[in-house]
Amino acid sequence: MRPGSDTPRLRLLGQPRLVDVRTNEEGEPLHVRLPGRPARRVAAVREAWRIDDEWWRRPISRDYRAVVLDDGRPVTLYHDLLDGRWYVQTGD
């Protein structure tokens, strides 16, 4: 929230960035290589959710994972079910 305000401040998300993700047989992420960084093991999946939306404009179908990497970094990933690629959603 802004100082002196009771209104929460919205934070815009940055553009998603393509990442390399290695998954297990069930499609859960095991290793993630963020842009410009070495691959890291996924230590924990904190949350999982799916979004299927905006069929009237451009379809969106994504499986999201809020994960923690083995270095302690929290990362939000999504698997775009329409193009088959993985992305990291940043808060830039």
Biopython code that builds the backbone (N, CA, C, O; Angstrom):
import numpy as np
from Bio.PDB.StructureBuilder import StructureBuilder

atoms = [
    (1, "MET", "N", (0.835, -1.179, 0.000)),
    (1, "MET", "CA", (0.000, 0.000, 0.000)),
    (1, "MET", "C", (0.879, 1.242, 0.000)),
    (1, "MET", "O", (2.018, 1.219, 0.467)),
    (2, "ARG", "N", (0.346, 2.284, -0.515)),
    (2, "ARG", "CA", (1.048, 3.557, -0.499)),
    (2, "ARG", "C", (1.031, 4.138, 0.904)),
    (2, "ARG", "O", (0.046, 3.977, 1.625)),
    (3, "PRO", "N", (2.113, 4.818, 1.308)),
    (3, "PRO", "CA", (2.100, 5.451, 2.629)),
    (3, "PRO", "C", (0.926, 6.409, 2.753)),
    (3, "PRO", "O", (0.671, 7.209, 1.852)),
    (4, "GLY", "N", (0.203, 6.327, 3.885)),
    (4, "GLY", "CA", (-0.919, 7.214, 4.110)),
    (4, "GLY", "C", (-2.175, 6.833, 3.353)),
    (4, "GLY", "O", (-3.123, 7.616, 3.292)),
    (5, "SER", "N", (-2.197, 5.639, 2.774)),
    (5, "SER", "CA", (-3.354, 5.215, 2.000)),
    (5, "SER", "C", (-3.792, 3.830, 2.452)),
    (5, "SER", "O", (-2.968, 2.984, 2.800)),
    (6, "ASP", "N", (-5.107, 3.615, 2.441)),
    (6, "ASP", "CA", (-5.642, 2.298, 2.754)),
    (6, "ASP", "C", (-5.881, 1.480, 1.490)),
    (6, "ASP", "O", (-6.344, 0.341, 1.562)),
    (7, "THR", "N", (-5.565, 2.058, 0.336)),
    (7, "THR", "CA", (-5.786, 1.391, -0.929)),
    (7, "THR", "C", (-4.550, 0.597, -1.324)),
    (7, "THR", "O", (-3.462, 1.165, -1.418)),
    (8, "PRO", "N", (-4.693, -0.718, -1.559)),
    (8, "PRO", "CA", (-3.536, -1.492, -1.998)),
    (8, "PRO", "C", (-3.041, -0.991, -3.343)),
    (8, "PRO", "O", (-3.828, -0.563, -4.188)),
    (9, "ARG", "N", (-1.761, -1.046, -3.528)),
    (9, "ARG", "CA", (-1.162, -0.611, -4.775)),
    (9, "ARG", "C", (-0.989, -1.814, -5.687)),
    (9, "ARG", "O", (-0.421, -2.826, -5.277)),
    (10, "LEU", "N", (-1.466, -1.717, -6.904)),
    (10, "LEU", "CA", (-1.310, -2.796, -7.864)),
    (10, "LEU", "C", (0.097, -2.770, -8.433)),
    (10, "LEU", "O", (0.656, -1.707, -8.699)),
    (11, "ARG", "N", (0.647, -3.932, -8.611)),
    (11, "ARG", "CA", (1.987, -4.051, -9.183)),
    (11, "ARG", "C", (1.876, -4.732, -10.537)),
    (11, "ARG", "O", (1.404, -5.865, -10.626)),
    (12, "LEU", "N", (2.302, -4.056, -11.582)),
    (12, "LEU", "CA", (2.250, -4.626, -12.913)),
    (12, "LEU", "C", (3.305, -5.706, -13.063)),
    (12, "LEU", "O", (4.419, -5.586, -12.552)),
    (13, "LEU", "N", (2.938, -6.748, -13.762)),
    (13, "LEU", "CA", (3.894, -7.813, -14.037)),
    (13, "LEU", "C", (4.668, -7.478, -15.300)),
    (13, "LEU", "O", (4.140, -6.874, -16.234)),
    (14, "GLY", "N", (5.923, -7.882, -15.307)),
    (14, "GLY", "CA", (6.746, -7.701, -16.493)),
    (14, "GLY", "C", (6.362, -8.718, -17.562)),
    (14, "GLY", "O", (5.558, -9.618, -17.320)),
    (15, "GLN", "N", (6.931, -8.564, -18.713)),
    (15, "GLN", "CA", (6.665, -9.494, -19.795)),
    (15, "GLN", "C", (7.209, -10.879, -19.448)),
    (15, "GLN", "O", (8.314, -10.998, -18.918)),
    (16, "PRO", "N", (6.444, -11.914, -19.741)),
    (16, "PRO", "CA", (6.956, -13.261, -19.497)),
    (16, "PRO", "C", (8.175, -13.520, -20.371)),
    (16, "PRO", "O", (8.269, -13.032, -21.497)),
    (17, "ARG", "N", (9.108, -14.297, -19.828)),
    (17, "ARG", "CA", (10.334, -14.625, -20.566)),
    (17, "ARG", "C", (10.431, -16.129, -20.730)),
    (17, "ARG", "O", (10.160, -16.884, -19.797)),
    (18, "LEU", "N", (10.815, -16.556, -21.909)),
    (18, "LEU", "CA", (10.976, -17.966, -22.225)),
    (18, "LEU", "C", (12.082, -18.561, -21.362)),
    (18, "LEU", "O", (13.142, -17.955, -21.206)),
    (19, "VAL", "N", (11.839, -19.761, -20.792)),
    (19, "VAL", "CA", (12.842, -20.450, -19.987)),
    (19, "VAL", "C", (12.890, -21.914, -20.385)),
    (19, "VAL", "O", (11.946, -22.456, -20.961)),
    (20, "ASP", "N", (14.019, -22.544, -20.060)),
    (20, "ASP", "CA", (14.166, -23.981, -20.255)),
    (20, "ASP", "C", (13.741, -24.674, -18.967)),
    (20, "ASP", "O", (14.239, -24.354, -17.888)),
    (21, "VAL", "N", (12.820, -25.624, -19.084)),
    (21, "VAL", "CA", (12.339, -26.371, -17.929)),
    (21, "VAL", "C", (12.400, -27.857, -18.258)),
    (21, "VAL", "O", (11.928, -28.292, -19.309)),
    (22, "ARG", "N", (12.988, -28.629, -17.347)),
    (22, "ARG", "CA", (12.967, -30.092, -17.462)),
    (22, "ARG", "C", (11.913, -30.597, -16.489)),
    (22, "ARG", "O", (11.900, -30.203, -15.323)),
    (23, "THR", "N", (11.036, -31.463, -16.963)),
    (23, "THR", "CA", (9.929, -31.946, -16.147)),
    (23, "THR", "C", (10.036, -33.448, -15.895)),
    (23, "THR", "O", (10.804, -34.157, -16.545)),
    (24, "ASN", "N", (9.239, -33.910, -14.926)),
    (24, "ASN", "CA", (9.130, -35.348, -14.702)),
    (24, "ASN", "C", (8.052, -35.907, -15.626)),
    (24, "ASN", "O", (7.530, -35.185, -16.475)),
    (25, "GLU", "N", (7.717, -37.181, -15.468)),
    (25, "GLU", "CA", (6.733, -37.832, -16.342)),
    (25, "GLU", "C", (5.334, -37.238, -16.220)),
    (25, "GLU", "O", (4.535, -37.325, -17.152)),
    (26, "GLU", "N", (5.036, -36.627, -15.055)),
    (26, "GLU", "CA", (3.729, -36.008, -14.855)),
    (26, "GLU", "C", (3.687, -34.553, -15.323)),
    (26, "GLU", "O", (2.651, -33.897, -15.220)),
    (27, "GLY", "N", (4.808, -34.049, -15.836)),
    (27, "GLY", "CA", (4.862, -32.675, -16.331)),
    (27, "GLY", "C", (5.208, -31.644, -15.279)),
    (27, "GLY", "O", (5.139, -30.445, -15.549)),
    (28, "GLU", "N", (5.584, -32.086, -14.068)),
    (28, "GLU", "CA", (5.980, -31.152, -13.009)),
    (28, "GLU", "C", (7.434, -30.728, -13.205)),
    (28, "GLU", "O", (8.276, -31.561, -13.539)),
    (29, "PRO", "N", (7.742, -29.440, -13.003)),
    (29, "PRO", "CA", (9.109, -28.959, -13.229)),
    (29, "PRO", "C", (10.102, -29.529, -12.214)),
    (29, "PRO", "O", (9.842, -29.555, -11.011)),
    (30, "LEU", "N", (11.246, -29.985, -12.732)),
    (30, "LEU", "CA", (12.336, -30.506, -11.906)),
    (30, "LEU", "C", (13.525, -29.561, -11.885)),
    (30, "LEU", "O", (14.128, -29.327, -10.838)),
    (31, "HIS", "N", (13.860, -29.016, -13.058)),
    (31, "HIS", "CA", (14.998, -28.102, -13.211)),
    (31, "HIS", "C", (14.569, -26.924, -14.077)),
    (31, "HIS", "O", (13.792, -27.081, -15.018)),
    (32, "VAL", "N", (15.084, -25.747, -13.747)),
    (32, "VAL", "CA", (14.762, -24.522, -14.480)),
    (32, "VAL", "C", (16.054, -23.802, -14.813)),
    (32, "VAL", "O", (16.925, -23.641, -13.958)),
    (33, "ARG", "N", (16.176, -23.369, -16.066)),
    (33, "ARG", "CA", (17.307, -22.529, -16.469)),
    (33, "ARG", "C", (16.752, -21.152, -16.827)),
    (33, "ARG", "O", (16.181, -20.954, -17.899)),
    (34, "LEU", "N", (16.934, -20.201, -15.897)),
    (34, "LEU", "CA", (16.497, -18.826, -16.134)),
    (34, "LEU", "C", (17.442, -18.162, -17.120)),
    (34, "LEU", "O", (18.604, -18.558, -17.212)),
    (35, "PRO", "N", (16.976, -17.165, -17.857)),
    (35, "PRO", "CA", (17.843, -16.493, -18.838)),
    (35, "PRO", "C", (19.135, -15.974, -18.193)),
    (35, "PRO", "O", (19.105, -15.258, -17.192)),
    (36, "GLY", "N", (20.262, -16.353, -18.790)),
    (36, "GLY", "CA", (21.567, -15.873, -18.329)),
    (36, "GLY", "C", (22.059, -16.508, -17.044)),
    (36, "GLY", "O", (23.019, -16.014, -16.452)),
    (37, "ARG", "N", (21.435, -17.587, -16.592)),
    (37, "ARG", "CA", (21.818, -18.233, -15.332)),
    (37, "ARG", "C", (21.964, -19.740, -15.546)),
    (37, "ARG", "O", (21.400, -20.297, -16.488)),
    (38, "PRO", "N", (22.726, -20.395, -14.664)),
    (38, "PRO", "CA", (22.816, -21.853, -14.762)),
    (38, "PRO", "C", (21.506, -22.506, -14.329)),
    (38, "PRO", "O", (20.698, -21.892, -13.632)),
    (39, "ALA", "N", (21.303, -23.752, -14.745)),
    (39, "ALA", "CA", (20.096, -24.486, -14.368)),
    (39, "ALA", "C", (20.086, -24.717, -12.862)),
    (39, "ALA", "O", (21.125, -24.957, -12.248)),
    (40, "ARG", "N", (18.886, -24.640, -12.278)),
    (40, "ARG", "CA", (18.699, -24.868, -10.838)),
    (40, "ARG", "C", (17.636, -25.945, -10.652)),
    (40, "ARG", "O", (16.715, -26.073, -11.459)),
    (41, "ARG", "N", (17.775, -26.699, -9.602)),
    (41, "ARG", "CA", (16.799, -27.720, -9.252)),
    (41, "ARG", "C", (15.600, -27.046, -8.572)),
    (41, "ARG", "O", (15.765, -26.092, -7.812)),
    (42, "VAL", "N", (14.404, -27.549, -8.851)),
    (42, "VAL", "CA", (13.205, -27.069, -8.161)),
    (42, "VAL", "C", (13.151, -27.787, -6.817)),
    (42, "VAL", "O", (13.001, -29.007, -6.763)),
    (43, "ALA", "N", (13.276, -27.019, -5.728)),
    (43, "ALA", "CA", (13.275, -27.595, -4.386)),
    (43, "ALA", "C", (11.860, -27.841, -3.882)),
    (43, "ALA", "O", (11.625, -28.792, -3.137)),
    (44, "ALA", "N", (10.911, -26.990, -4.280)),
    (44, "ALA", "CA", (9.529, -27.141, -3.817)),
    (44, "ALA", "C", (8.578, -26.441, -4.777)),
    (44, "ALA", "O", (8.907, -25.417, -5.375)),
    (45, "VAL", "N", (7.400, -27.018, -4.905)),
    (45, "VAL", "CA", (6.298, -26.368, -5.613)),
    (45, "VAL", "C", (5.348, -25.876, -4.530)),
    (45, "VAL", "O", (4.750, -26.675, -3.809)),
    (46, "ARG", "N", (5.211, -24.566, -4.420)),
    (46, "ARG", "CA", (4.359, -23.983, -3.372)),
    (46, "ARG", "C", (2.892, -23.932, -3.753)),
    (46, "ARG", "O", (2.012, -24.089, -2.907)),
    (47, "GLU", "N", (2.637, -23.709, -5.038)),
    (47, "GLU", "CA", (1.260, -23.545, -5.472)),
    (47, "GLU", "C", (1.157, -23.891, -6.946)),
    (47, "GLU", "O", (2.103, -23.689, -7.707)),
    (48, "ALA", "N", (0.005, -24.413, -7.346)),
    (48, "ALA", "CA", (-0.255, -24.726, -8.756)),
    (48, "ALA", "C", (-1.671, -24.275, -9.084)),
    (48, "ALA", "O", (-2.597, -24.448, -8.291)),
    (49, "TRP", "N", (-1.821, -23.694, -10.271)),
    (49, "TRP", "CA", (-3.150, -23.286, -10.720)),
    (49, "TRP", "C", (-3.169, -23.231, -12.238)),
    (49, "TRP", "O", (-2.124, -23.206, -12.889)),
    (50, "ARG", "N", (-4.366, -23.213, -12.784)),
    (50, "ARG", "CA", (-4.540, -23.195, -14.237)),
    (50, "ARG", "C", (-5.433, -22.032, -14.629)),
    (50, "ARG", "O", (-6.383, -21.684, -13.927)),
    (51, "ILE", "N", (-5.106, -21.444, -15.764)),
    (51, "ILE", "CA", (-5.922, -20.367, -16.323)),
    (51, "ILE", "C", (-6.297, -20.743, -17.747)),
    (51, "ILE", "O", (-5.435, -21.040, -18.573)),
    (52, "ASP", "N", (-7.596, -20.727, -18.022)),
    (52, "ASP", "CA", (-8.148, -20.863, -19.372)),
    (52, "ASP", "C", (-9.075, -19.674, -19.530)),
    (52, "ASP", "O", (-10.099, -19.587, -18.852)),
    (53, "ASP", "N", (-8.717, -18.745, -20.431)),
    (53, "ASP", "CA", (-9.461, -17.491, -20.456)),
    (53, "ASP", "C", (-9.369, -16.817, -21.816)),
    (53, "ASP", "O", (-8.621, -17.225, -22.704)),
    (54, "GLU", "N", (-10.160, -15.776, -21.929)),
    (54, "GLU", "CA", (-10.185, -14.844, -23.061)),
    (54, "GLU", "C", (-10.453, -15.518, -24.399)),
    (54, "GLU", "O", (-9.835, -15.180, -25.409)),
    (55, "TRP", "N", (-11.371, -16.467, -24.400)),
    (55, "TRP", "CA", (-11.697, -17.158, -25.628)),
    (55, "TRP", "C", (-12.266, -16.217, -26.682)),
    (55, "TRP", "O", (-12.202, -16.515, -27.875)),
    (56, "TRP", "N", (-12.823, -15.082, -26.255)),
    (56, "TRP", "CA", (-13.424, -14.140, -27.199)),
    (56, "TRP", "C", (-12.383, -13.276, -27.901)),
    (56, "TRP", "O", (-12.699, -12.635, -28.903)),
    (57, "ARG", "N", (-11.149, -13.243, -27.399)),
    (57, "ARG", "CA", (-10.078, -12.470, -28.038)),
    (57, "ARG", "C", (-9.003, -13.414, -28.564)),
    (57, "ARG", "O", (-8.992, -13.782, -29.738)),
    (58, "ARG", "N", (-8.126, -13.787, -27.686)),
    (58, "ARG", "CA", (-7.038, -14.709, -28.018)),
    (58, "ARG", "C", (-7.000, -15.744, -26.893)),
    (58, "ARG", "O", (-6.799, -15.381, -25.734)),
    (59, "PRO", "N", (-7.184, -16.992, -27.209)),
    (59, "PRO", "CA", (-7.245, -17.994, -26.154)),
    (59, "PRO", "C", (-5.973, -18.040, -25.308)),
    (59, "PRO", "O", (-4.862, -17.874, -25.811)),
    (60, "ILE", "N", (-6.167, -18.269, -24.020)),
    (60, "ILE", "CA", (-5.066, -18.456, -23.078)),
    (60, "ILE", "C", (-5.340, -19.742, -22.320)),
    (60, "ILE", "O", (-6.424, -19.931, -21.767)),
    (61, "SER", "N", (-4.362, -20.614, -22.299)),
    (61, "SER", "CA", (-4.462, -21.852, -21.538)),
    (61, "SER", "C", (-3.079, -22.105, -20.943)),
    (61, "SER", "O", (-2.139, -22.453, -21.657)),
    (62, "ARG", "N", (-2.966, -21.923, -19.609)),
    (62, "ARG", "CA", (-1.668, -21.996, -18.941)),
    (62, "ARG", "C", (-1.769, -22.768, -17.626)),
    (62, "ARG", "O", (-2.745, -22.643, -16.886)),
    (63, "ASP", "N", (-0.749, -23.558, -17.359)),
    (63, "ASP", "CA", (-0.575, -24.185, -16.053)),
    (63, "ASP", "C", (0.541, -23.438, -15.340)),
    (63, "ASP", "O", (1.680, -23.423, -15.808)),
    (64, "TYR", "N", (0.218, -22.818, -14.208)),
    (64, "TYR", "CA", (1.184, -22.044, -13.430)),
    (64, "TYR", "C", (1.744, -22.871, -12.287)),
    (64, "TYR", "O", (1.065, -23.747, -11.751)),
    (65, "ARG", "N", (2.989, -22.586, -11.918)),
    (65, "ARG", "CA", (3.631, -23.175, -10.752)),
    (65, "ARG", "C", (4.422, -22.089, -10.041)),
    (65, "ARG", "O", (5.286, -21.450, -10.640)),
    (66, "ALA", "N", (4.126, -21.881, -8.760)),
    (66, "ALA", "CA", (4.956, -21.023, -7.909)),
    (66, "ALA", "C", (5.944, -21.978, -7.240)),
    (66, "ALA", "O", (5.560, -22.807, -6.416)),
    (67, "VAL", "N", (7.216, -21.849, -7.606)),
    (67, "VAL", "CA", (8.228, -22.788, -7.129)),
    (67, "VAL", "C", (9.315, -22.056, -6.352)),
    (67, "VAL", "O", (9.448, -20.834, -6.415)),
    (68, "VAL", "N", (10.083, -22.851, -5.619)),
    (68, "VAL", "CA", (11.283, -22.352, -4.956)),
    (68, "VAL", "C", (12.440, -23.159, -5.513)),
    (68, "VAL", "O", (12.418, -24.389, -5.500)),
    (69, "LEU", "N", (13.460, -22.447, -6.007)),
    (69, "LEU", "CA", (14.638, -23.121, -6.542)),
    (69, "LEU", "C", (15.573, -23.514, -5.413)),
    (69, "LEU", "O", (15.429, -23.043, -4.285)),
    (70, "ASP", "N", (16.538, -24.383, -5.720)),
    (70, "ASP", "CA", (17.441, -24.878, -4.673)),
    (70, "ASP", "C", (18.339, -23.803, -4.076)),
    (70, "ASP", "O", (19.001, -24.054, -3.068)),
    (71, "ASP", "N", (18.380, -22.611, -4.671)),
    (71, "ASP", "CA", (19.137, -21.507, -4.071)),
    (71, "ASP", "C", (18.235, -20.602, -3.222)),
    (71, "ASP", "O", (18.686, -19.566, -2.735)),
    (72, "GLY", "N", (16.957, -20.989, -3.042)),
    (72, "GLY", "CA", (16.012, -20.227, -2.228)),
    (72, "GLY", "C", (15.206, -19.197, -2.993)),
    (72, "GLY", "O", (14.335, -18.547, -2.415)),
    (73, "ARG", "N", (15.473, -19.034, -4.266)),
    (73, "ARG", "CA", (14.776, -18.032, -5.077)),
    (73, "ARG", "C", (13.347, -18.476, -5.395)),
    (73, "ARG", "O", (13.152, -19.571, -5.921)),
    (74, "PRO", "N", (12.332, -17.635, -5.082)),
    (74, "PRO", "CA", (10.967, -17.952, -5.498)),
    (74, "PRO", "C", (10.763, -17.530, -6.951)),
    (74, "PRO", "O", (11.196, -16.452, -7.357)),
    (75, "VAL", "N", (10.107, -18.380, -7.725)),
    (75, "VAL", "CA", (9.906, -18.129, -9.150)),
    (75, "VAL", "C", (8.494, -18.575, -9.524)),
    (75, "VAL", "O", (8.016, -19.611, -9.062)),
    (76, "THR", "N", (7.836, -17.783, -10.363)),
    (76, "THR", "CA", (6.540, -18.181, -10.902)),
    (76, "THR", "C", (6.731, -18.560, -12.365)),
    (76, "THR", "O", (7.141, -17.746, -13.192)),
    (77, "LEU", "N", (6.426, -19.806, -12.656)),
    (77, "LEU", "CA", (6.549, -20.352, -14.007)),
    (77, "LEU", "C", (5.169, -20.624, -14.562)),
    (77, "LEU", "O", (4.212, -20.828, -13.816)),
    (78, "TYR", "N", (5.076, -20.624, -15.882)),
    (78, "TYR", "CA", (3.864, -21.187, -16.474)),
    (78, "TYR", "C", (4.205, -21.930, -17.746)),
    (78, "TYR", "O", (5.109, -21.565, -18.497)),
    (79, "HIS", "N", (3.434, -23.000, -17.959)),
    (79, "HIS", "CA", (3.533, -23.810, -19.165)),
    (79, "HIS", "C", (2.383, -23.395, -20.062)),
    (79, "HIS", "O", (1.217, -23.614, -19.736)),
    (80, "ASP", "N", (2.719, -22.795, -21.192)),
    (80, "ASP", "CA", (1.695, -22.378, -22.151)),
    (80, "ASP", "C", (1.217, -23.633, -22.870)),
    (80, "ASP", "O", (1.965, -24.236, -23.640)),
    (81, "LEU", "N", (-0.014, -24.018, -22.621)),
    (81, "LEU", "CA", (-0.540, -25.250, -23.191)),
    (81, "LEU", "C", (-0.876, -25.124, -24.668)),
    (81, "LEU", "O", (-1.141, -26.129, -25.327)),
    (82, "LEU", "N", (-0.869, -23.909, -25.197)),
    (82, "LEU", "CA", (-1.137, -23.702, -26.617)),
    (82, "LEU", "C", (0.130, -23.775, -27.458)),
    (82, "LEU", "O", (0.099, -24.294, -28.574)),
    (83, "ASP", "N", (1.250, -23.260, -26.935)),
    (83, "ASP", "CA", (2.493, -23.324, -27.719)),
    (83, "ASP", "C", (3.486, -24.356, -27.166)),
    (83, "ASP", "O", (4.511, -24.622, -27.794)),
    (84, "GLY", "N", (3.188, -24.941, -25.989)),
    (84, "GLY", "CA", (4.019, -26.005, -25.433)),
    (84, "GLY", "C", (5.284, -25.535, -24.745)),
    (84, "GLY", "O", (6.087, -26.362, -24.313)),
    (85, "ARG", "N", (5.489, -24.222, -24.630)),
    (85, "ARG", "CA", (6.727, -23.708, -24.028)),
    (85, "ARG", "C", (6.500, -23.249, -22.595)),
    (85, "ARG", "O", (5.373, -22.987, -22.174)),
    (86, "TRP", "N", (7.615, -23.158, -21.850)),
    (86, "TRP", "CA", (7.606, -22.666, -20.459)),
    (86, "TRP", "C", (8.100, -21.243, -20.420)),
    (86, "TRP", "O", (8.965, -20.842, -21.199)),
    (87, "TYR", "N", (7.526, -20.474, -19.485)),
    (87, "TYR", "CA", (7.886, -19.069, -19.304)),
    (87, "TYR", "C", (8.046, -18.775, -17.812)),
    (87, "TYR", "O", (7.449, -19.440, -16.965)),
    (88, "VAL", "N", (8.860, -17.773, -17.514)),
    (88, "VAL", "CA", (8.935, -17.247, -16.158)),
    (88, "VAL", "C", (8.177, -15.931, -16.163)),
    (88, "VAL", "O", (8.348, -15.105, -17.060)),
    (89, "GLN", "N", (7.333, -15.743, -15.146)),
    (89, "GLN", "CA", (6.566, -14.504, -15.020)),
    (89, "GLN", "C", (7.271, -13.647, -13.983)),
    (89, "GLN", "O", (7.327, -14.004, -12.806)),
    (90, "THR", "N", (7.804, -12.523, -14.418)),
    (90, "THR", "CA", (8.585, -11.670, -13.520)),
    (90, "THR", "C", (7.730, -10.528, -12.990)),
    (90, "THR", "O", (6.676, -10.210, -13.540)),
    (91, "GLY", "N", (8.200, -9.927, -11.923)),
    (91, "GLY", "CA", (7.525, -8.783, -11.354)),
    (91, "GLY", "C", (8.266, -7.492, -11.677)),
    (91, "GLY", "O", (8.189, -6.528, -10.916)),
    (92, "ASP", "N", (8.981, -7.464, -12.797)),
    (92, "ASP", "CA", (9.763, -6.273, -13.181)),
    (92, "ASP", "C", (8.873, -5.097, -13.472)),
    (92, "ASP", "O", (9.364, -4.019, -13.809)),
]
sb = StructureBuilder()
sb.init_structure("model")
sb.init_model(0)
sb.init_chain("A")
sb.init_seg("    ")
for serial, (resi, resn, name, xyz) in enumerate(atoms, 1):
    if name == "N":
        sb.init_residue(resn, " ", resi, " ")
    sb.init_atom(name, np.array(xyz, "f"), 0.0, 1.0, " ", f" {name:<3s}", serial, name[0])
structure = sb.get_structure()
